Amino acid sequence: MSNANTRNDKPAKAPTDTKVTDDPYLWLEDIHGERSMAWVKQENARTIKRFADNAGFDKTQDEILQVLDSDARIPYVSRMGGELYNFWRDKTHPRGVWRRTTLAEYRQPSPKWEVLLDIDALNKAEGKRWVFKGVQCLKPKYERCLVSLSPDGGDAVAVREFSIPHKAFVKDGFDLPVAKSQVAWIDENTIYVGTDFGPGSMTESSYPRITKEWKRGTPLSAATTVYEGKTDDLAVSAFHDRTPGYERDFVSVAKDFFHSQMFLRNGAKLTHIDVPTDASADAHREWLLVQTKSPWTTGGNTYASGSLLAIRFDDFMAGKRQFTVLFKPDEHTALSGYAWTRHHLIIDVLDDVKSRLEVLTPPQMAGPDNGWQPRTLPGAPALSTVSVVDTDPDHSDEYWLDVAGFLTPSSLERGVLDSTPAETIKQEPAFFDASKFTVSQHFVSSKDGTRVPYFEIAPKGIKLDGSNRTLLYGYGGFEISLLPHYSGSIGRAWLDRGGVYVVANIRGGGEYGPRWHQAALKANRPRAYEDFAAVAEDLIKRGVTSAKHLGAEGGSNGGLLMGNMLTMYPQLFGAIACEVPLLDMKRYSHLSAGASWMAEYGNPDTSDWNFIKTFSPYQNVKRDGHYPPVLFYTTTSDDRVGPVQARKMAAKMLAQGHPDVWFYENLEGGHGAGADNKQSAHMHALAYDFLWDQLK
C-alpha cells in the first residue's frame, strides 16, 4: 500500500533486544490505539480534576487567553513586493486568517487588512481542522503561493497552490497530500518537491530522501529526480534563487542535524560547494558567506569556530580561498544571526547574552575594494534583545527590528539604512505592571568551573529568606539561545502572583556560539544538567528560594533536561513541569523524528548507549527514589518528538507507586502547546497552576 498519506508518526516495531521488549509500556507507543487513548483519557481526567476543575484555573486560563487573543498585540509582518503580509489568530478567528496591507495603512493605529485566506472558513467548508503552517510565494509578482496546512498541528502538511488575485486555491494546481514535504518554486510552472513518494522515499528521520522537479499539469509520478540521498541522511531539499542576475539552483543534503552538503545545480550537473560539512554556506548575489562551527584551515589561513566569512561566490567556485572575516567570536561574544538588505549586511551579535547589531557594507563590484565597511546600529536597552525580523534584500535597504526585554513589551521598528533611522511602527501593550519588578543577570560556576549566566526577574525589594516561589526555565540544546523576551502570559500567570522567574543559559545552547553547544554534545550532555543544577543551587544559596519553593520547566530537549532534573537532582526542586519531552533515550531514535537527533545525543543502538544511559530518565527512574511532584504534558499529534515518551514515563512512575505524578495530553497542536490560542492558554495555565500549587 502506498505511504503517500502517511503522517510518519507511527511507532516503530519493538526491537527484539530483550532489554527493550521487557519494557511493559511499549503498548503506549501505539499512538492512536484504543488501549493507549483510553489510558490518556483516564489520566487527563485525573489531572484536570486535580488542577483545572476550579475557578482559580479558569482565571489563570482567561488571563493568558486575553494576552494571546488581544487585538493590541503587534501583527508582525513580512514584505512581499509592495505589500506587508501577516497571519493572525484571535477570539473571532481561532485558526487564523492570512492577510495583507500596505505600509501606509500599517502605520495606522487600526490598519485595514485584506483577508486572503480564512482558515476557520476553510475548515467549515471542508469539514476539517486545518492548522496554518506557512506559505511560499513566487517572486517577483507574489501572485502564486504554496500553502502548507496541517490536519492537527503536526509537522506533516498538505501543500496546495493558492492564487492571491483570486483569493482561492488553484484548480488543478500543485497539490500534495499530508506528509513531511519540502517544496520550493522554480518558476510559475515548476517546483522542487520532496515528499513521501512511496515506500523507501523517506529517511529514517522521517523527512524526504529524494527531491524532484515537478512540472505543472503532470502527475507527481512523472516528476524528474534531481537528487536521491541515503536512508540515514536527515533530509534532502532543493531551491531556486530568483535574484535577477544571480539565478541559481541549489541542492541541500542534511547528513544529520549539524552536518550538511550543498551543491550548485546546473542541469544534471551538481558541483559541490566545498566548505566543511559542519559549516553553513549561504550564497547571496555575488557573495558566499560561510559560518564556521569548528576551526577551518584553508588557503593558508585558519579561521576560528563561530566565525562569519565572506568571499565572492564565483571566486570560491573557481578555487580561491582568501576570505574576509566579518565576525570572529571571543570569550564573551557569539554570532546570533545575520540578514541582508539590498546593499548591506546586518549581523546580530550576543555579548554575554545581550544583543547588539552591526552593519557591514561590502565592496562594490565596479568600485575600489575598501573592504567591508563596519558601523553600529543603535542597540537595545540593557538586558534586552534586538533582532532583525524582516528585510527587503531584492529591492531596498529597509529593515524591521523587534526590541524587547523581560519587562519591556516588544516594539516593532522600521528603518532604511543610509536614509531613515529606525522608528517605532507598532508597540506591544503592557499586559502586567512591570514597575513592580526588576531584572538582573547573574553568573555561577558550574561543577567543572565553567561560568554560566542566568537572568532573574523578581519583585522589587524581594526578601532573600528562601520563601519565594521560583520558576527556573531552561533548554540547553541544538545551539538554541534563550534571550531576554517579553511574555504577558508569564507576567500574569507567574510574576503577578509574586513569583520569581529565572532563565538559565546553560551549555548546549548557542549563547556563546558553537563552543557552548558542543560542550554538551553526546557523552558531554550531563554538563548541561550540571549547569542547570548549579543555577538552582545558586538561587537557593542566595536566598532567593529554597528547594521546596523552586520549580523547573522545560520542553522538548528541555523536557529531557527536566527528566534529568527529576532523576539526578530531585533534592533541588519542589515540582517539575515537563513539556513534549524526550525521556526514553533507549528508544528515542526509533520514535517519530528521533533519528534526526543522533548527532546531538548519540546512537543508542551502538556503544553510545554506555553514555546515553546515564542521562535517560526513563531507564533511571527508580521505585525507591524520592521525586518531587511532576507534570508531564504533551500532544497526541506531536510527530516530531511524539507523545509516547511522556506517556511511558508517567505510566512507569505511577506503577512504581510515586504519588505525585500527573499527565495531560492535548489531541492537537503538534510539537507546540495547542492548535489555537485557547488550547495554548489551557496547556500553559495547567503548567503554571500545577507549579504554583505544588511550590507553596
C-alpha positions, 0 to 999 in steps of 0.5 A: 500500500502506498505511504503517500498519506502517511503522517510518519508518526507511527511507532516503530516495531519493538526491537527484539533486544530483550532489554527493550521488549521487557519494557511493559509500556511499549503498548503506549507507543501505539499512538492512536490505539484504543488501549493507549487513548483510553489510558490518556483519557483516564489520566487527563481526567485525573489531572484536570480534576486535580488542577483545572476543575476550579475557578482559580484555573479558569482565571489563570486560563482567561488571563493568558487567553486575553494576552494571546487573543488581544487585538493590541498585540503587534501583527508582525509582518513580512514584505512581499513586493509592495505589500506587508503580509501577516497571519493572525489568530484571535477570539473571532478567528481561532485558526487564523486568517492570512492577510495583507496591507500596505505600509501606509495603512500599517502605520495606522493605529487600526490598519485595514487588512485584506483577508486572503485566506480564512482558515476557520472558513476553510475548515467549515467548508471542508469539514476539517481542522486545518492548522496554518503552517506557512506559505511560499510565494513566487517572486517577483509578482507574489501572485502564486503561493504554496500553502502548507496546512496541517490536519492537527498541528503536526509537522506533516502538511498538505501543500496546495497552490493558492492564487492571491488575485483570486483569493482561492486555491488553484484548480488543478494546481500543485497539490500534495497530500499530508506528509513531511514535504519540502517544496520550493518554486522554480518558476510559475510552472515548476517546483522542487518537491520532496515528499513521501513518494512511496515506500523507501522515499523517506529517511529514517528521520522521517523527512524526504530522501529524494527531491524532484522537479515537478512540472505543472499539469503532470502527475507527481509520478512523472516528476524528474529526480534531481537528487536521491540521498541515503536512508540515514541522511536527515533530509534532502531539499532543493531551491531556486534563487530568483535574484535577477542576475544571480539565478541559481539552483541549489541542492541541500543534503542534511547528513544529520542535524549539524552536518550538511552538503550543498551543491550548485545545480546546473542541469544534471550537473551538481558541483559541490560547494566545498566548505566543511560539512559542519559549516553553513554556506549561504550564497547571496548575489555575488557573495558566499558567506560561510559560518564556521562551527569548528576551526577551518584551515584553508588557503593558508589561513585558519579561521576560528569556530563561530566565525562569519566569512565572506568571499565572492561566490564565483571566486570560491567556485573557481578555487580561491580561498582568501576570505574576509572575516566579518565576525570572529567570536571571543570569550564573551561574544557569539554570532546570533544571526545575520540578514541582508538588505539590498546593499548591506549586511546586518549581523546580530551579535550576543555579548554575554547574552545581550544583543547588539547589531552591526552593519557591514557594507561590502565592496562594490563590484565596479568600485575600489575594494575598501573592504567591508565597511563596519558601523553600529546600529543603535542597540537595545536597552540593557538586558534586552534583545534586538533582532532583525525580523524582516528585510527587503534584500531584492529591492531596498535597504529597509529593515524591521527590528523587534526590541524587547526585554523581560519587562519591556513589551516588544516594539516593532521598528522600521528603518532604511539604512543610509536614509531613515533611522529606525522608528517605532511602527507598532508597540506591544501593550503592557499586559502586567505592571512591570514597575513592580519588578526588576531584572538582573543577570547573574553568573555561577560556576558550574561543577567543572568551573565553567561560568554560566549566566542566568537572568532573574526577574523578581519583585522589587525589594524581594526578601532573600529568606528562601520563601519565594516561589521560583520558576527556573526555565531552561533548554540547553540544546541544538545551539538554541539561545534563550534571550531576554523576551517579553511574555504577558502570559508569564507576567500574569500567570507567574510574576503577578502572583509574586513569583520569581522567574529565572532563565538559565543559559546553560551549555548546549545552547548557542549563547556563546556560539558553537563552543557552548553547544558542543560542550554538551554534545553526546557523552558531554550532555550531563554538563548541561544538567550540571549547569542547570543544577548549579543555577538552582543551587545558586538561587537557593544559596542566595536566598532567593528560594529554597528547594521546596519553593523552586520549580523547573520547566522545560520542553522538548530537549528541555523536557529531557533536561527536566527528566534529568532534573527529576532523576539526578537532582530531585533534592533541588526542586519542589515540582517539575513541569515537563513539556513534549519531552524526550525521556526514553533515550533507549528508544528515542531514535526509533520514535517519530523524528528521533533519528534526526537527533543522533548527532546531538545525543548519540546512537543508542543502538551502538556503544553510545548507549554506555553514555546515553544511559546515564542521562535517560530518565526513563531507564533511571527512574527508580521505585525507591527514589524520592521525586518531587511532584511532576507534570508531564504534558504533551500532544497526541499529534506531536510527530516530531518528538511524539507523545509516547515518551511522556506517556511511558514515563508517567505510566512507569512512575505511577506503577512504581507507586510515586504519588505525585505524578500527573499527565495531560495530553492535548489531541492537537497542536503538534510539537507546540502547546495547542492548535489555537490560542485557547488550547495554548492558554489551557496547556500553559495555565495547567503548567503554571497552576500545577507549579504554583500549587505544588511550590507553596 
